[in-house]
Amino acid sequence: MRSSVLSFACFAAIAPLCAAAPNISKPLSSKQILPSNFKPPQVFKNANLVRNVNLEKSYPRETVNVVIENIDSSPQSEYYLPFEPGTIERIGGLEVRDKKNAEAGPFQVETAEYDSYSPTEFYLIHLPTPLASKAQQTLSISYNVLSALSPLPTAIAQTDKQYLQYTFSAHTPSAYSTDNQKTKLKFPSSDVPDYTIIPGTSGSTSEDPQVQGSSFTYGPYEKTPAGSTLPVTVRYEFTKPVLHTAHLQRDIYVSHWGGAMMVEELYNPLMNIGAKLKEQFSRVEWQRAAYYNPPSAALKEMKFPLTPGSSDAYVVDDIGNVSTTHWRSGPREALLELRPRYPIFGDWRYKFQVGWNAELKEYLRNIGGDRFVLKVPFIEGPKMSEGLEYERVEVRVILPEGATNVEFSTSIPTLTNSTTLYRTYMDTVGRTTLTLVAQNVVDGQRESDLYITYEYPWTAGFRKPLTIFTGLVAVFGATWAIGQLDVSIGKKN
């Protein structure tokens, strides 16, 4: 009787491997190929447009609130959003909503590409409901522009202020004519020594921009045609590190057997792309400045706010364990404070890895039978006032061995997704692993979650114990068999 139960458990543990292959969800991002001579149909006009550019972080965050009007005789549902060449590949976090109905959720957006070189690139926005003729709708378009700021001067002294330069168009790029528009800029301080001054138009003596403290306003401008540009450059004080991560590899290990989840994040590397040091670094000057803690363009420390209940946090780099860390964990908060081995000045790099454990019950729910849903943040990482941009993010979720029918959903567009097997100690065929790759992600998207649903039968939990049992039986069996061998030289009496 016992042998039949054991045989059934072995078969049930292996059966999921013979089931259907894991279901791979499609990426959220898509592309549309356009001819090289394409011009968006002039079926819309922008009745009013207000563009807000926030420069308080190390990357520009732009929000365009525009009232669009259908000037065609038939309903329209496709609105084109243009960008200059080379810019669209640095756009991240693009989101379009109905300004007057934000709860309706974001609109579907896809990249529109040309089959040959063109001076303009587009995003295609699909309106959920076609806009009737002569009707209006207010859109809220927000996005980040990565690697858009450049230090000027490019090299500074260790205690000097840092200034960044940003170039843009005071006429918001649009594929349609605009009746009225203006651009507002928000700087981190009122220290803006250089900026483009635009003379007043005929009949007006006022100049652009209008300055109010740390806020500048270019416009309003009336009756601007489609594709109109008005280059503007501003240079402002930003004595903070300009942080950029080339590649973030985030691994999440899920264990039903142990009821735990382990997270590892590899920053490869973290860079400061601000102004370089024009002289050799002085440790004496750095220690002297530490007493009065002035603003600095170097990165001194990072703070990682984690989910309450997290434990066993650690930080390692190429040398070994980083002891200059402070870890606080409790039922209400979990915070990891990291001081790198050295201050990270402009053009300096630091490669390190952060890891911690968490209780699986805080992230996993059973939605019926053998079906589970896992909710985890797409990124966590440091949270700092100066901001942090990620050029490429690779998220790997290593599910328990035997998990099948894997599906995922996230608000962050992915470049690729794949389901593979990850093999480690005492595995039979390997653990099901979902790998997602995204680009142009910023720390402001920490609130974006990743939902993963999968099937995991209860019998799959016996896979590892049976593997260990079988291995032990094999070892003892081999030992007994070897002990029965007669290796004596002489004849038996």
Secondary structure, 3 states (H helix, E strand, C coil): CHHHHHHHHHHHHHHHHHCCCCCCCCCCCCEEEECCCCCCCCCEEEEEEEEEEECCCCCCEEEEEEEEEECCCCCEEEEEEEECCCCHHHEEEEEEEECCCHHHCCCEEEEEEECCCCCCEEEEEEEEEEECCCCEEEEEEEEEECCCCEECCCEECCCCCCEEEEEEECCCCCCCCEEEEEEEEECCCCCCCEECCECCCCCCCCCECEEECCEEEEEEEEEECCCCCCEEEEEEECCCCCEEECCEEEEEEEECCCCEEEEEEEEEEEEECCCEECCCCCHHHHHHHCCCCCCCCCECCEEEEECCCCEEEEEEECCCECCCEEEEECCCCEEEEECCCCCECCCCEEEEEEEEEEEHHHCEEEEECCEEEEEEECCCCCCCCCCEEEEEEEEEEECCCCCEEEEEEECCCCCEEEEEEECCCCCCCCEEEEEEEEEEEEHHHCCCEEEEEEECCHHHHHHHHHHHHHHHHHHHHHHHHHHCCCCCCCCCC
